[in-house]
Amino acid sequence: MRCAPGTTLLLATCAAMVVAGCAATHTRTGPVTAASRTAVPPTPRQRAGADATAILRAFVVPPGAQRLQKAPDALKVPISTVVSTTLMDDVSFWRAPGQPQAVLAWEQAHLPRRFTPEDADFGPPSWDRTFSLAPVPGVLNARDLVVEVTGAANGQTAIRVDAQVSWQPARPALERVPSATRVVTISQLPSLDPHARRPPAPVTITNLAVVRRLAALVDSLQLSTIGNAPCPAPPGGGIRLTFRAMAGGPPLAVAKGPAACGTVQLSVGGKPQPMLQITDSFIPQVLKLAGLPWKVP
């Protein structure tokens, strides 16, 4: 099972070029009309759909292979998938002569070089390999071609091909640190490790420039698309940022993390908001902005 770091792809208006990993400038040859001036750009979800279609077409059909109209019993469920609540999965099934490992090796050797080999699962009963394209930050989180093979009768190999693309939804406009924020208190959360040091005392920052940078850092986090993935609970540690209009006032927003699957829990006005996806640099950036020498697990 693969997780999207979140977690990202070129514009799907040029679906074939997306897979090529190239950006192209298109020149309009016809007259400019009112309709063309008001054309609505594709949404991230639409880009993901077009990109998945293009990625599936990039699969190189092995010699003598025949396309199947339905999934073989052994390949009805993919062995590897991107873990995302915003996943677009385009799939096809084939049968080709030869042994599974040889067919998979042939495919890897003939795929366009723009695909990077990633995770692999080794059978029996099935073998698979993920081939990835670079994400488009803030638009498409993952762009994978997953080829899974298993033995079939009469020296044949059954093939499942998945084009998996996840897109990044926009954060709700209200899921932001309120502009009335003037003070932030930073607390280090206790670790579950009984041998860990006691957390330092919370620090309250009133420097408005620093407070605004910390609020902007929280606001820059993207919505998590990890869903209900079975991530292990964090061992403890992390930080909590409590934003207020004045020292001692009620919290306007509270951000706390990392939680399971590398997420940040955010509440605004006391109301829980959709989970955000933390980045590896989030906590170091908070500590650097606040000038804190803490070591947070």
Disulfide bonds with the S-S distance in Angstrom:
Cys231-Cys261 1.66
